[in-house]
Amino acid sequence: MISLSISEESGPEDLEPIAVAIHSLMGLPTTIRSLKRRGLRLEKGKVLDRDYTGPVLEEVLKTNKIAHEVPAEGMYRGKHVVVAPIRSKDGKVIAAVGIVDLLATIDLPSVFQEYTSVLEEVEEDAKK
């Protein structure tokens, strides 16, 4: 039987499959660490650091809450990041995973306004 198991003691080697999967899906800089050990930093399809932590990862490990922030220090200083806790079945934080949040830099109302006008044009063309 093949399985994947992580705990608050998991190291970079244990967290790598999760980090690689998220990074592959998102294509964005990705970080992960467990509660008691440092983790990984991935960018452009490669693991760049196997002893990584960052201020927002550490905050999420303390608060057990999702954080959307622009860190004042660390590797991603000045960039929008989002970090989420990975919780055990009983809700305790065991790890945190984060990405650089490109959506925070997009003017979503204008994007959706443009989307609505494109849909209206397509509907008008379909009626002709």
N, CA and C of each residue as an Amber inpcrd file, in Angstrom:
protein
   384
   0.8420000  -1.1760000   0.0000000   0.0000000   0.0000000   0.0000000
   0.8900000   1.2430000   0.0000000   0.5650000   2.1840000  -0.8630000
   1.2820000   3.4530000  -0.9320000   0.5040000   4.4800000  -0.1360000
   1.2190000   5.2660000   0.6850000   0.5290000   6.3010000   1.4560000
   1.4530000   7.4920000   1.6630000   0.8520000   8.5830000   2.0920000
   1.5810000   9.8010000   2.4060000   1.1030000  10.2420000   3.7720000
   2.0450000  10.4780000   4.6620000   1.6810000  10.8760000   6.0150000
   2.5970000  12.0080000   6.4500000   1.9960000  13.0620000   7.0280000
   2.8060000  14.1460000   7.5630000   2.3850000  14.4140000   9.0060000
   3.3020000  15.0120000   9.7480000   3.0440000  15.3440000  11.1440000
   3.7260000  16.6710000  11.4570000   3.5870000  17.1170000  12.6940000
   4.2420000  18.3630000  13.0940000   5.7620000  18.2390000  13.0740000
   6.2760000  17.0140000  13.0110000   7.7220000  16.7520000  12.9540000
   8.2280000  16.5360000  11.5260000   7.3510000  16.6090000  10.5290000
   7.7490000  16.3240000   9.1450000   8.8100000  17.3030000   8.6600000
   9.7630000  16.7470000   7.9510000  10.8230000  17.5600000   7.3720000
  10.5960000  17.7870000   5.8910000  11.5370000  18.4390000   5.2430000
  11.3850000  18.7590000   3.8210000  11.1230000  17.5420000   2.9460000
  11.7720000  16.4210000   3.2560000  11.5890000  15.2120000   2.4490000
  10.1550000  14.6950000   2.5330000   9.5010000  14.8780000   3.6890000
   8.1160000  14.4300000   3.8670000   7.1260000  15.3750000   3.1840000
   7.4530000  16.6660000   3.1760000   6.5430000  17.6870000   2.6510000
   6.6870000  17.9080000   1.1470000   7.7760000  17.4350000   0.5860000
   8.0630000  17.6970000  -0.8280000   6.9520000  17.2490000  -1.7850000
   6.3500000  16.0590000  -1.6370000   5.2850000  15.6790000  -2.5860000
   4.1130000  16.6550000  -2.5890000   3.7490000  17.1720000  -1.4300000
   2.6460000  18.1300000  -1.3430000   3.0490000  19.4400000  -1.9980000
   4.2460000  19.9180000  -1.6750000   4.7280000  21.1890000  -2.2310000
   4.8570000  21.1170000  -3.7520000   5.3840000  20.0230000  -4.2490000
   5.5460000  19.8750000  -5.7030000   4.1870000  19.8410000  -6.3900000
   3.2130000  19.1420000  -5.8080000   1.8740000  19.0740000  -6.4080000
   1.2460000  20.4680000  -6.4720000   1.2980000  21.2080000  -5.3750000
   0.7190000  22.5560000  -5.3550000   1.4500000  23.4590000  -6.3300000
   2.7710000  23.3990000  -6.3200000   3.5610000  24.2400000  -7.2260000
   3.2770000  23.9000000  -8.6940000   3.1190000  22.6260000  -8.9770000
   2.8210000  22.2040000 -10.3540000   1.4570000  22.7050000 -10.8030000
   0.4790000  22.6690000  -9.9150000  -0.8610000  23.1540000 -10.2500000
  -0.8980000  24.6620000 -10.4470000  -0.2640000  25.3840000  -9.5440000
  -0.3620000  26.8400000  -9.5240000   0.6860000  27.5250000 -10.3920000
   1.8650000  26.9420000 -10.4890000   2.9440000  27.5760000 -11.2260000
   3.4880000  28.8140000 -10.5290000   3.1930000  28.9420000  -9.2400000
   3.6070000  30.1100000  -8.4640000   4.6350000  29.6960000  -7.4230000
   5.4680000  30.6500000  -6.9820000   6.3860000  30.3220000  -5.8850000
   5.5960000  29.7300000  -4.7200000   6.0900000  28.6130000  -4.1900000
   5.3930000  27.8490000  -3.1600000   6.3380000  27.5690000  -2.0050000
   5.8210000  27.6940000  -0.7780000   6.5960000  27.3850000   0.4150000
   5.7780000  26.4870000   1.3230000   6.4780000  25.6790000   2.1200000
   5.8050000  24.7870000   3.0680000   6.7700000  24.4530000   4.1890000
   6.2460000  24.3290000   5.4020000   7.0360000  23.8550000   6.5410000
   6.1000000  23.2480000   7.5680000   6.6390000  22.3740000   8.4050000
   5.8390000  21.7950000   9.4790000   5.9880000  22.6430000  10.7350000
   5.2350000  22.2960000  11.7470000   5.2400000  23.0530000  12.9920000
   6.6230000  23.0570000  13.6490000   7.3140000  21.9280000  13.6020000
   8.5650000  21.8120000  14.3420000   9.8290000  21.7610000  13.4910000
   9.6670000  21.7430000  12.1710000  10.8560000  21.6950000  11.2940000
  10.6810000  22.6170000  10.1030000  11.7900000  23.1360000   9.6340000
  11.7730000  23.9650000   8.4330000  11.4300000  23.1100000   7.2220000
  11.0650000  23.8060000   6.1350000  10.5900000  23.0750000   4.9640000
  11.2450000  23.4940000   3.6750000  10.4090000  23.7380000   2.6620000
  10.8630000  23.9270000   1.2820000  10.3970000  25.2490000   0.6920000
  11.1570000  25.6990000  -0.3020000  10.7690000  26.8340000  -1.1440000
  10.9770000  26.3980000  -2.5830000   9.9030000  26.5180000  -3.3970000
   9.9740000  26.1260000  -4.8080000   9.6460000  27.3100000  -5.6980000
  10.3900000  27.4310000  -6.7780000  10.1150000  28.4220000  -7.8160000
  10.5270000  27.8460000  -9.1590000   9.7750000  28.1810000 -10.1790000
  10.0740000  27.7820000 -11.5610000  10.3690000  26.2880000 -11.6930000
   9.5580000  25.4740000 -10.9920000   9.6650000  24.0290000 -11.1210000
  10.8040000  23.3900000 -10.3560000  11.4960000  24.1550000  -9.5150000
  12.6490000  23.6050000  -8.7980000  12.5820000  23.9150000  -7.3110000
  13.0960000  22.9800000  -6.5210000  13.2660000  23.2180000  -5.1000000
  14.5220000  24.0710000  -4.9390000  14.3640000  25.2690000  -4.3950000
  15.4940000  26.1800000  -4.2300000  16.0550000  26.1760000  -2.8170000
  15.2690000  25.7160000  -1.8470000  15.7020000  25.7560000  -0.4520000
  15.0440000  24.6060000   0.2930000  15.8280000  23.8130000   1.0040000
  15.3160000  22.6930000   1.8010000  15.4470000  22.9600000   3.3030000
  15.6420000  24.2220000   3.6570000  15.7270000  24.6250000   5.0640000
  15.0100000  25.9620000   5.2050000  13.7790000  26.0210000   4.6990000
  13.0790000  27.2930000   4.5470000  12.0300000  27.5400000   5.6320000
  11.9630000  28.7930000   6.0400000  10.8360000  29.3060000   6.7930000
  10.6640000  30.7670000   6.4110000   9.5070000  31.2980000   6.7050000
   9.2320000  32.7010000   6.4250000   8.3010000  33.2510000   7.4820000
   8.2360000  34.5720000   7.6160000   7.4440000  35.1690000   8.6860000
   5.9510000  34.8460000   8.6250000   5.3870000  34.7390000   7.4390000
   3.9470000  34.4570000   7.3460000   3.6890000  32.9720000   7.6090000
   4.5730000  32.0910000   7.1520000   4.4430000  30.6760000   7.5060000
   4.4420000  30.5230000   9.0220000   5.3710000  31.1990000   9.6880000
   5.4700000  31.0910000  11.1420000   4.2310000  31.6610000  11.8400000
   3.7100000  32.7580000  11.3200000   2.4880000  33.3470000  11.9010000
   1.3140000  32.3740000  11.8090000   1.1520000  31.7400000  10.6540000
   0.0460000  30.7940000  10.4600000   0.2120000  29.5820000  11.3700000
   1.4410000  29.1530000  11.5940000   1.6670000  28.0460000  12.5120000
   1.2680000  28.4270000  13.9480000   1.4050000  29.6950000  14.3010000
   1.0250000  30.1630000  15.6450000  -0.4840000  30.3810000  15.7730000
  -1.1080000  30.9430000  14.7260000  -2.5230000  31.3370000  14.8190000
  -3.4900000  30.2800000  14.3140000  -3.0170000  29.3510000  13.4660000
  -3.8580000  28.3250000  12.8520000  -4.9550000  28.9590000  11.9840000
  -4.6350000  30.1190000  11.3810000  -5.5790000  30.8240000  10.5120000
  -4.9110000  31.1760000   9.1890000  -5.7150000  31.2150000   8.1250000
  -5.2120000  31.6450000   6.8170000  -4.7730000  33.0950000   6.9100000
  -3.6650000  33.4220000   6.2390000  -3.1600000  34.7970000   6.2340000
  -2.9520000  35.2760000   4.7970000  -3.4680000  36.4600000   4.5120000
  -3.2220000  37.1670000   3.2490000  -2.4290000  38.4030000   3.6470000
  -1.1550000  38.4400000   3.3140000  -0.3010000  39.5270000   3.7960000
   0.7490000  39.9240000   2.7660000   1.3650000  41.0550000   3.0450000
   2.5530000  41.5090000   2.3280000   3.6530000  41.5820000   3.3860000
   4.5140000  40.5730000   3.4540000   5.5180000  40.5610000   4.5120000
   6.5030000  41.7250000   4.3870000   6.9390000  42.2240000   5.5410000
   7.9030000  43.3220000   5.5970000   9.3370000  42.8030000   5.5840000
   9.4970000  41.4980000   5.7260000  10.8350000  40.9020000   5.7210000
  10.7720000  39.5230000   5.0940000  11.9270000  38.9430000   4.8710000
  11.9980000  37.5970000   4.3240000  12.1150000  37.5720000   2.8120000
  12.1350000  36.3840000   2.2750000  12.3490000  36.1560000   0.8370000
  11.2820000  36.8340000  -0.0240000  10.0520000  36.8980000   0.4540000
   8.9560000  37.4600000  -0.3360000   8.5050000  38.8220000   0.1920000
   9.4450000  39.5390000   0.7860000   9.2180000  40.8900000   1.2940000
   8.6030000  41.7590000   0.1910000   7.4930000  42.4420000   0.5420000
   6.8540000  43.3590000  -0.3930000   5.9330000  42.7160000  -1.4100000
   5.8030000  41.3940000  -1.3730000   4.9260000  40.6950000  -2.3270000
   3.7040000  40.1490000  -1.5770000   2.5630000  40.1400000  -2.2400000
   1.3580000  39.5580000  -1.6540000   1.5380000  38.0470000  -1.5570000
   1.2810000  37.4990000  -0.3740000   1.3290000  36.0490000  -0.1970000
   0.0500000  35.5970000   0.4920000  -0.2940000  34.3480000   0.2840000
  -1.3840000  33.7270000   1.0310000  -0.8440000  32.4150000   1.5840000
  -1.0730000  32.2070000   2.8770000  -0.5770000  31.0180000   3.5690000
  -1.7370000  30.3780000   4.3170000  -1.8530000  29.0660000   4.1940000
  -2.9330000  28.3270000   4.8520000  -2.3550000  27.2570000   5.7640000
  -3.0390000  27.0140000   6.8840000  -2.5980000  25.9170000   7.7460000
  -3.0070000  24.5660000   7.1590000  -2.2110000  23.5610000   7.4350000
  -2.5900000  22.1680000   7.1880000  -2.8780000  21.6150000   8.5760000
  -4.0970000  21.1250000   8.7640000  -4.5510000  20.7270000  10.0960000
  -4.7160000  19.2130000  10.2150000  -4.5680000  18.7470000  11.4420000
  -4.8460000  17.3440000  11.7560000  -6.3550000  17.1400000  11.7970000
  -6.7860000  15.9030000  11.9420000  -8.2200000  15.6070000  12.0110000
  -8.9020000  16.3400000  13.1560000  -8.1770000  16.5990000  14.2300000
  -8.7710000  17.3000000  15.3700000  -8.5880000  18.8170000  15.3080000
  -8.1190000  19.3290000  14.1530000  -8.0600000  20.7700000  13.9270000
  -6.7860000  21.4600000  14.3700000  -5.8170000  20.7150000  14.8760000
  -4.5560000  21.3240000  15.2960000  -3.6550000  21.5300000  14.0820000
  -2.9290000  22.6490000  14.0740000  -2.0450000  22.9420000  12.9570000
  -0.8280000  22.0160000  13.0220000  -0.4960000  21.4050000  11.8720000
   0.6980000  20.5680000  11.8100000   1.7110000  21.1070000  10.8080000
   1.2340000  21.9450000   9.8790000   2.1190000  22.5200000   8.8690000
   1.4380000  23.7500000   8.2730000   2.1820000  24.4770000   7.4620000
   1.6260000  25.6260000   6.7430000   2.1890000  25.6120000   5.3280000
   1.3450000  26.0020000   4.3730000   1.7550000  26.0620000   2.9700000
   1.3470000  27.4170000   2.4100000   2.2240000  27.9990000   1.6000000
   1.9390000  29.3230000   1.0650000   2.3350000  29.4670000  -0.3910000
   1.7120000  30.4630000  -1.0300000   2.0590000  30.8340000  -2.4050000
   2.1140000  32.3510000  -2.5070000   2.8230000  32.8330000  -3.5160000
   2.7570000  34.2470000  -3.8560000   1.3870000  34.4640000  -4.4810000
   0.6480000  35.4590000  -3.9980000  -0.7530000  35.6750000  -4.3640000
  -0.8800000  36.6900000  -5.4900000  -0.8340000  36.2150000  -6.7240000
  -0.9460000  37.1090000  -7.8780000  -2.3320000  37.7220000  -7.9980000
  -3.3590000  37.0190000  -7.5210000  -4.7200000  37.5570000  -7.6110000
  -4.8670000  38.8550000  -6.8310000  -4.0890000  39.0250000  -5.7780000
  -4.1780000  40.2430000  -4.9720000  -3.7530000  41.4780000  -5.7630000
  -3.0110000  41.2680000  -6.8430000  -2.5290000  42.4000000  -7.6380000
  -3.4370000  42.7090000  -8.8300000  -4.4770000  41.8920000  -9.0300000
  -5.3790000  42.0780000 -10.1650000  -6.6030000  42.8650000  -9.7220000
  -7.0320000  43.7900000 -10.5470000  -8.2490000  44.5520000 -10.2770000
  -9.4440000  43.6970000 -10.7020000  -9.9240000  42.8490000  -9.7770000
 -10.9800000  41.8880000 -10.1030000 -12.2760000  42.5270000 -10.5840000
 -12.7420000  43.6380000 -10.0010000 -13.9790000  44.2330000 -10.5320000
 -13.8730000  44.5820000 -12.0190000 -12.7380000  45.1100000 -12.4530000
 -12.6220000  45.4560000 -13.8740000 -12.5310000  44.2050000 -14.7430000
 -11.8930000  43.1480000 -14.2260000 -11.8190000  41.8900000 -14.9750000
 -13.2190000  41.3240000 -15.1750000 -14.0200000  41.3000000 -14.1090000
 -15.3690000  40.7510000 -14.2230000 -16.2810000  41.6510000 -15.0400000
 -16.0650000  42.9500000 -14.9980000 -16.8420000  43.8600000 -15.8320000
 -16.5500000  43.5740000 -17.3020000 -15.2870000  43.3700000 -17.6360000
 -14.9010000  43.0310000 -19.0060000 -15.5040000  41.6850000 -19.3970000
 -15.4830000  40.7160000 -18.4980000 -16.0420000  39.3950000 -18.7690000
 -17.5260000  39.5020000 -19.1090000 -18.2630000  40.3240000 -18.3610000
 -19.6930000  40.5100000 -18.6050000 -19.9310000  41.0990000 -19.9850000
 -19.1440000  42.0900000 -20.3680000 -19.3390000  42.6970000 -21.6830000
 -18.9950000  41.7280000 -22.8090000 -18.0030000  40.8690000 -22.5910000
 -17.6640000  39.8540000 -23.6000000 -18.8240000  38.8750000 -23.7460000
 -19.4080000  38.4400000 -22.6380000 -20.5600000  37.5320000 -22.6980000
 -21.7270000  38.1690000 -23.4400000 -21.9960000  39.4460000 -23.1830000
 -23.0810000  40.1490000 -23.8660000 -22.8350000  40.1980000 -25.3680000
 -21.5920000  40.4570000 -25.7860000 -21.2530000  40.4780000 -27.2110000
 -21.4810000  39.1100000 -27.8550000 -21.0630000  38.0550000 -27.1640000
 -21.2310000  36.7020000 -27.6920000 -22.7190000  36.3740000 -27.8240000
 -23.5080000  36.7370000 -26.8380000 -24.9460000  36.4870000 -26.8850000
 -25.6150000  37.2590000 -28.0290000 -25.2040000  38.5050000 -28.2670000
 -25.7470000  39.3060000 -29.3550000 -25.3990000  38.6740000 -30.7020000
 -24.1420000  38.2280000 -30.8340000 -23.7140000  37.5800000 -32.0820000
 -24.4820000  36.2840000 -32.3180000 -24.8020000  35.5730000 -31.2670000
 -25.5310000  34.3140000 -31.4000000 -26.9690000  34.5350000 -31.8800000
 -27.5300000  35.6930000 -31.5610000 -28.9010000  36.0030000 -31.9600000
 -29.0030000  36.3660000 -33.4340000 -27.9260000  36.7550000 -34.0380000
 -27.9380000  37.2000000 -35.4470000 -28.0270000  36.0580000 -36.3990000
